Every structure is written in C-alpha cells, then in structure tokens.
C-alpha cells in the first residue's frame, strides 16, 4: 500500500535532517543526489485542501478582510500567475525573427530567462507564491489557431534539449531560493505536433519525454514543484491521444508512481476555460486545476468550484485556477473587492492565477502582457500593477514601489521617480538603461541623469532600481519608453 504523499513528505524531511543536520553532515554521508536534496531550500506539500511550504501553511494565519467587513481565509491557498514563457525559444528559422526585442531587434532566449529571473523577487514581494511555467511555452499571441514556431523542450524521440534544461534550471533554482512553487507544465497543444506533423514521433516518445524530465527533476532534488501534465487536454488539440483528457490520467499516475528516496511529485492537469475536470482526472489528481478563461460571470466561477467539490470522486484536494485571461467582462467590474474571478475564487477558498497577454490593440505595447513574446517580465503596465496590488492586499504582502521616468524637454535629461514613501526600504542603486545597455547609475537621490551622447536613431529608455528586503535583492523596473525625446516619437508604454 502506498503511503499518502503528506506522510512521505514528512518521512523524507526527517531523513534529510538525519543526513544533513549540522552535527552529522559530511561529504561521505550523502550520495550525489542526496547532496542536491540537502541543499534545496523549498518544499511544497499538500495536507487536505491546503498547501504547505517548508512545513507551514501558505499565508499562515492570513484572513482577508474587505472594506465592508467580510472575512475570508487565505491560509493554505496558492496564488499564482501564468508565466509560461520563461524558457521560450523558436527553433524554426522562418518564424524566429518575429520575436525580436524592440531595442536590439534580435531575439535572445537567454536574455528572456535572465530577465524572468531578475523579476521573480518583485513578484514574491506582492505575495505571489507560485507561477505556471511550461516546457513548451504557450501561444505568444495569447490565443492561436495553430503554431508553426518550434518551441519544444523535447527532441522527437523524447530526449531533452540541453539548452532548454539550462534555462529551466536557472528559474527553478531561483524559485527554490525565494520559497516559490512552480506549477510546471510538460506539454502545450500545438507543440507536440501541428497540422498532423508530429514533433514527438509517437506515443512512446511522449512517455519517454515524461520519464526523462521527471527523472531529471527528481535527480536534481527539486521539491518545490507541482506538475501539470499538459495545458488543456480538452478539445482534441493534441496529436497524441495519451495527452487527451480521456487518457491523460495514465500519465498522472505514471509520474505519481515515480519516486526518489520515497518522494514523488504532486500531479494534475487542466482543461479549457470554464470546463469542469472529468472524473478520471479528478480521481487521480493531487490537486484540481481549473481555467477561468471565458467565465465572464464571477458567480459562475463560484459554481464551477462547487461542482468540483460535489463530484463523487473528489477527495478534498486543493482547487487551483491557474489561468484566467480577463476575470471581468463589464466596465463596472475590475480589480475591486467584487465582480472578478480572482475575488470569487478567494471567497470560495480556491487559489487563482492571472493570464495576461497583449490584446489586439496592444501589439506594439512592449510593457503589456506576461505571455506575449518578447515579454517584459517586470510590473510595467497598469493592468499588471492593478493585479499585483490586489494580490498584495489579499495576502497581506508589502508589494514593491512604483518606478517611472519624468523626461525633461532637454534631450538626454531625465528624473527617476520612485514611489517609496509607504515602504521601509533603502534604494541601493538606480540605473538608466538605453537600448538594453546601462549608461549611468547613482546610489543616492535625487535620481537625475543627463546623457550627452544620445543615440541618433531609434532608442528605448528605462530605469532600474535595486534594494534589499530581508535576505533578498529586489529589482524593479520602469516601463520601457520608445524615443522619448524624438519630436515624432514621445513617451510610449
């Protein structure tokens, strides 16, 4: 009989204390794998319908009190965001060029991951304990009828691409340092194959891919992961039937039964927006995933959560909405205490996650969206800021100060404004960046810059500030402005 995962987690923790405690630790005491386990800092666990990090419930003791006196428990929830493009690349030379950064006019997958890692601590300051990352990314336009670009973590036979592994490790290591949980998706529809052309050659290649990445993650000792087999198994959008909802439970069970030192990952998968997960998925999942895309009425979001809880196979698992593209539909709604799916989930004790991408009228707005490539990973738009402010309010987190640029009419002269009045922080450094190059920096205010040698062609300007919060360095950035001093340009966000 297999022990419940919560018991296995506890036994594993005791084992690590024995092997890795300060009195007993030695080089010979740990195998190569165990050494990595000893060094890990973050471990997620599920106990009933609550998430735990390092043995403590998330947001311990937190009750969100609304302005009208309503009280809603937050302890044990896992607030998240859909940030699936952290290791994105395009191996198709015919489409790769369309993802070029606006400042360098080149696409750079390593820059994408570096900037992702730089932004993570600022998300954490707002109470974001988790994020969804996918090995095959997501649609760079938000929604796509098909995908001709090639962003597959896997080779056709199910082997792993080393360059993707290297970028993935950077993100997972930083999440481990920050006490963050990664909802790691393995597959994304359109990337296992497109228009009948299979990028994974057959079903055995899919299974090998699952085994290879699961084994690599376990061997690395990660304990801060929740596995999502694939993004939205519904809709007959996968080339391989084992990734459809009717059979994906086979892969959930396969990963659940794969162990290292008695440890296995928590596993689930998702369906399309507004759909209730099927019984075969709920029965074997360690947590239940929902998507809120297209659910325009928050009352319906509450109904979906209740429908899951009434399923005969539901066993009290945590319920997590980890993709919601526009949680309101009416101008009277928005990011307030009523009228959006975020609040509806919290009031019905379910976790929630934002899916943000550039809308059709925002195609050139680099500061918008967390899924549109290239991504500006910092909190650089009003929509991002509104979400993170509500998140901080609900979770009781400090958040980060806003940062912006005040451009003088004198070319090259700019004042950096940091709204830090309500924050007990000391800014360590402020940098001015033009076309992705640091051109000047200061350590004391006022944060004023005057650049004599401005580019004589198109240029992008932003500011970056750093400060310490506890043991972590926080990096915040302003919106990136295009041609702020050109007479035909003007500030652009």
Number of C-alpha atoms within 10 A of each C-alpha: 3 7 9 10 19 15 13 17 21 14 15 16 17 13 13 17 15 14 18 20 13 9 9 11 16 12 10 8 13 16 10 12 14 19 20 15 19 17 12 17 18 20 19 25 25 21 17 14 16 22 22 20 21 15 16 13 21 22 23 14 11 16 16 19 13 14 8 7 8 11 12 17 19 25 20 25 25 28 27 28 25 23 26 23 28 29 28 27 24 19 12 12 9 10 12 17 13 13 19 14 20 18 16 13 12 13 19 17 19 17 13 22 20 16 15 21 19 17 18 21 24 23 25 23 19 22 26 24 22 25 24 25 25 29 25 28 26 27 22 22 15 18 10 10 7 14 16 14 19 21 24 27 28 27 14 18 17 23 18 18 12 11 13 20 15 13 19 19 15 16 21 22 18 15 24 20 14 18 19 28 25 25 26 21 23 23 27 24 25 27 27 26 23 18 12 9 12 16 21 24 17 16 16 13 18 24 17 18 23 21 17 15 19 21 16 13 15 20 16 18 19 22 26 26 23 21 24 25 25 25 22 25 25 19 11 13 20 24 23 17 14 18 28 19 22 15 14 20 24 17 21 23 15 15 21 21 14 15 14 15 12 14 21 18 25 22 26 27 28 27 22 18 18 17 16 20 24 16 16 15 26 23 18 19 23 26 27 26 26 29 27 29 19 15 22 18 16 22 14 15 25 19 14 20 21 12 13 22 17 12 15 10 15 18 18 16 20 23 24 23 27 25 26 24 19 19 27 21 15 11 7 10 14 18 20 14 16 15 21 23 29 29 25 24 23 19 17 16 22 26 26 27 30 28 23 22 23 21 15 9 7 13 13 13 17 23 25 26 29 26 24 22 24 22 23 24 26 24 26 22 18 12 15 18 16 15 21 26 18 20 24 20 17 24 22 16 18 17 21 25 15 15 20 19 21 12 17 13 10 9 15 16 15 21 17 23 17 17 12 14 8 9 11 9 13 12 16 14 16 24 21 27 17 20 19 16 13 14 14 14 17 15 13 12 11 10 19 17 18 15 12 9 9 13 12 7 7 13 19 21 22 21 26 19 21 17 16 13 15 7 7 13 14 22 20 24 24 24 24 28 23 23 18 22 19 14 7 7 12 13 17 15 17
